[in-house]
Amino acid sequence: MENCLIKMKESLDSLPKKENVLAKFILDNVQEVASMTITELAKASKSSAATIVRYTKFLGFSGYRDFTKSLFSEAQNKQRYPENVRDLENISEDDSSIEATIQRVSRGNIAAIENSLKVVNPKDIETAVNKLDNAGKIYFYAIGGSVIAAKDAVFKFQRIGIECQAFDSVHDQILSASILTKSDVAFYISYSGESKDLIKSLKIAKENKAYTIGMTKYSDNTLSKLVDLTIRHAAVSEGIRTNSTKSRIAQLNIIDILFTRLAERRVDKLERFYKLTNDVFLGDKDLIKGNK
């Protein structure tokens, strides 16, 4: 399971103080920690064995030995590929060459998807697809940069006959959540998982027994604690780009995965949509000309 560095980086801001100090020490000393015993790490990081075990469990490892095995593997990769998840975008902002900008942005977007592949859980994706496929209606909730992913989901899902809408204002989110039922799905998209406005409507959706799904970064945040199912992604990078910008590619990729999986189940509806599109927009000459 070569994903511990990404999980550590993504969850850093949401950790309790002791785990946060431990995580920072490990991230700054990956090569050394990979060969340490738990006692040595506790002493070097001024931590305790209990904190270390608790932290490795949080990351999804069975124990400290399992964790160091993964850490050692990633440490070896860091030696072979020095450009790692912590400094991928750490290019001088004074570098004004267009080539540097193209490389920085493109490689950052690629890294967002590749890093997410290491933390996304296929079982969670399949569970989400099952719930979405059988939902009465689906409401997507997001704010800020995540709204793009929510609207993209609506655009795609409607093409295969799924009744869905996206809400990006607090007022509309609260009102729409109040009419959800147990046969519906409320899908929340938030990089931080700490948006108070989203949490308000989430609580209402849960009161109405709707099934709730959250898409958020790999961390122990409020959204992941409250929803019925969490789809985690990563967007680790450094530099001038905001978290919202960095996470958007990862979010859109997951939406595309969900859509593709749903489309495979609804091929007949997808074919009907394309036929309807061709008949209406390509077969209607008056419509093409803009005539009524």
C-alpha positions in Angstrom: 0.0 0.0 0.0 2.3 2.7 -1.3 0.2 5.7 -0.3 1.2 6.7 3.2 2.9 9.9 2.3 -0.1 11.2 0.4 -2.4 10.3 3.2 -0.1 11.9 5.7 0.1 15.1 3.7 -3.6 15.4 3.0 -4.7 14.8 6.6 -2.0 17.0 8.2 -4.2 20.0 9.0 -7.0 17.9 10.6 -4.8 15.9 13.0 -4.8 16.3 16.8 -1.7 18.1 18.1 0.3 15.0 19.0 -0.3 13.2 15.7 0.4 16.4 13.8 3.8 16.8 15.4 4.5 13.1 14.7 3.4 13.4 11.1 5.5 16.4 10.4 8.6 14.7 11.8 8.0 11.7 9.6 7.4 13.7 6.5 10.7 15.6 7.1 12.7 12.5 7.8 11.2 9.8 5.6 14.4 8.0 4.8 15.5 7.7 8.5 12.1 6.8 9.9 11.6 4.0 7.3 14.3 2.0 9.2 13.5 3.0 12.8 11.9 0.8 15.4 8.8 2.2 17.1 10.8 3.0 20.2 13.4 4.9 18.2 10.7 6.9 16.4 9.0 7.7 19.7 12.3 9.0 21.1 13.3 10.9 18.0 9.9 12.6 17.4 9.3 13.2 21.2 6.2 11.2 20.9 4.9 7.9 22.4 4.4 4.4 21.1 0.7 4.7 21.8 0.5 7.9 19.6 2.4 6.2 16.8 0.2 3.1 16.9 -2.9 5.2 16.9 -1.6 7.3 14.0 -0.7 4.3 11.8 -4.2 2.8 12.5 -5.7 6.1 11.4 -3.8 5.9 8.1 -5.3 2.5 7.5 -2.3 0.3 8.4 -2.6 -2.9 10.5 0.3 -1.8 12.7 3.7 -0.1 12.8 5.5 -2.8 10.9 3.0 -2.5 8.0 3.4 1.2 8.1 7.2 1.2 7.9 7.1 -1.4 5.1 5.0 1.0 3.0 7.2 4.0 4.1 10.4 2.2 3.1 8.9 1.4 -0.3 8.0 5.1 -0.8 11.4 6.2 0.5 13.0 4.1 -2.2 10.8 5.7 -4.8 11.7 9.1 -3.6 15.4 8.3 -4.1 14.7 7.2 -7.7 12.2 10.1 -8.3 13.3 13.0 -6.2 10.4 15.1 -7.5 7.8 14.0 -4.9 4.4 14.9 -3.6 5.7 17.6 -1.3 7.7 19.6 -3.8 5.9 18.9 -7.1 4.9 22.5 -7.6 7.7 24.1 -5.6 9.0 26.1 -8.6 10.1 29.7 -8.1 7.2 32.1 -8.7 9.7 34.5 -10.3 10.1 32.0 -13.2 8.0 33.8 -15.8 8.8 31.5 -18.7 5.6 30.0 -20.4 7.3 26.6 -20.5 7.7 26.6 -16.7 4.1 27.5 -16.2 2.9 24.8 -18.6 5.0 22.2 -16.9 4.0 23.3 -13.4 0.2 23.4 -14.0 0.0 20.3 -16.2 2.2 18.1 -13.9 0.3 19.3 -10.9 -3.0 18.3 -12.5 -1.6 14.9 -13.4 -0.3 14.4 -9.9 -3.7 15.2 -8.4 -5.2 12.3 -10.3 -2.3 9.9 -9.7 -2.3 10.7 -6.0 -6.0 10.2 -5.7 -5.7 6.8 -7.3 -3.7 5.8 -4.3 -6.3 6.8 -1.7 -9.6 6.2 -3.5 -11.4 3.0 -2.3 -12.9 0.9 -5.2 -15.5 -0.5 -2.7 -16.6 3.0 -1.9 -17.0 3.8 -5.5 -19.1 0.7 -6.2 -21.3 1.4 -3.1 -21.8 5.0 -4.4 -22.7 3.8 -7.8 -25.3 1.4 -6.4 -26.9 4.1 -4.3 -26.9 6.6 -7.2 -28.3 4.1 -9.7 -31.3 3.4 -7.4 -31.9 6.9 -6.1 -35.3 8.6 -6.5 -33.4 11.9 -7.1 -29.9 13.1 -6.4 -29.0 16.5 -5.1 -25.4 17.8 -5.3 -24.2 20.3 -2.8 -21.0 22.4 -3.1 -19.6 25.9 -2.7 -16.6 27.7 -4.2 -14.5 25.8 -6.6 -16.2 22.5 -6.0 -19.4 23.8 -7.6 -17.8 23.0 -11.0 -17.6 19.3 -10.1 -21.3 19.4 -8.9 -22.5 21.0 -12.1 -20.4 18.6 -14.2 -22.1 15.7 -12.4 -25.5 17.0 -13.2 -24.6 17.6 -16.8 -23.4 14.0 -17.1 -25.9 12.2 -15.0 -28.9 13.7 -16.7 -27.7 12.3 -19.9 -28.4 8.8 -18.6 -31.8 9.5 -17.2 -30.9 10.3 -13.6 -33.0 13.1 -12.0 -30.5 15.4 -10.3 -29.8 19.0 -9.5 -26.9 21.0 -8.1 -27.2 23.7 -5.4 -24.5 26.2 -4.5 -26.3 28.8 -2.4 -27.0 28.3 1.3 -30.6 29.2 1.0 -31.2 26.7 -1.9 -29.2 24.0 -0.2 -31.3 24.2 3.0 -34.6 24.3 1.2 -33.7 21.4 -1.1 -32.4 19.3 1.7 -35.7 19.8 3.6 -37.6 17.9 0.8 -35.3 14.9 0.5 -36.6 11.5 1.4 -35.1 8.2 2.3 -35.2 7.1 -1.3 -33.0 10.1 -2.3 -29.2 10.8 -2.3 -27.5 14.0 -1.1 -24.0 14.2 -2.5 -21.7 16.7 -0.9 -18.4 18.0 -2.5 -15.9 19.8 -0.4 -12.1 19.7 -0.4 -11.7 20.7 3.2 -14.8 19.0 4.5 -15.3 21.8 7.0 -17.7 24.2 5.2 -20.3 25.2 7.8 -22.9 26.1 5.2 -22.7 22.6 3.7 -22.9 21.0 7.1 -26.1 22.8 7.8 -27.9 21.3 4.9 -26.2 17.9 5.5 -27.8 17.7 8.9 -31.2 18.4 7.4 -30.7 15.8 4.7 -29.8 13.2 7.4 -32.9 14.1 9.5 -35.0 13.3 6.4 -33.2 9.9 6.1 -31.7 10.6 2.7 -28.5 8.6 1.9 -25.5 11.0 2.2 -22.3 10.8 0.2 -19.3 13.1 0.7 -16.4 13.7 -1.6 -13.5 15.2 0.2 -9.7 15.1 0.8 -8.2 12.3 2.8 -8.5 13.6 6.4 -10.6 13.2 9.5 -12.9 16.1 8.8 -16.4 17.0 9.8 -18.0 16.0 6.5 -16.4 12.6 6.5 -17.7 12.0 10.0 -21.3 12.9 9.2 -22.0 11.3 5.8 -23.0 7.7 5.3 -20.2 7.2 2.7 -17.0 9.1 2.0 -15.2 9.1 -1.3 -11.7 10.4 -0.6 -9.3 12.0 -3.0 -5.9 13.7 -2.9 -4.5 16.8 -4.5 -1.2 17.2 -2.8 1.0 19.9 -4.2 2.8 23.1 -3.3 3.0 26.5 -4.8 0.8 29.4 -5.7 -2.4 27.4 -6.6 -5.2 27.2 -4.0 -6.5 24.0 -2.6 -9.7 24.5 -4.5 -7.9 24.8 -7.8 -5.7 21.8 -7.0 -8.5 19.5 -5.9 -10.9 20.3 -8.8 -9.1 18.0 -11.2 -9.3 15.1 -8.7 -13.0 15.8 -8.1 -13.9 16.0 -11.8 -12.0 12.7 -12.4 -14.0 10.9 -9.7 -17.3 12.3 -11.1 -16.2 10.9 -14.5 -15.5 7.5 -12.9 -19.0 7.5 -11.3 -20.6 8.5 -14.5 -18.8 5.9 -16.6 -19.7 3.2 -14.2 -23.4 4.3 -14.2 -23.4 4.6 -18.0 -22.2 1.0 -18.3 -25.3 0.0 -16.4 -27.6 2.3 -18.4 -26.4 1.8 -22.0 -29.9 1.8 -23.3 -30.6 5.2 -21.8 -27.3 6.6 -23.0 -28.1 5.5 -26.6 -31.6 7.1 -26.3 -30.1 10.4 -25.2 -27.7 10.5 -28.2 -30.5 9.6 -30.6 -32.7 12.4 -29.1 -29.8 14.8 -29.4 -29.2 13.9 -33.0 -33.0 14.1 -33.8 -33.5 17.4 -32.1 -30.4 19.3 -32.8 -29.1 17.8 -36.0 -32.4 16.8 -37.6 -34.3 20.0 -37.0 -33.2 22.5 -39.7 -35.2 25.3 -38.3 -33.7 24.8 -34.9 -30.2 24.8 -36.5 -31.0 28.1 -38.2 -32.3 29.6 -35.1 -35.9 29.9 -36.4 -38.9 29.3 -34.2 
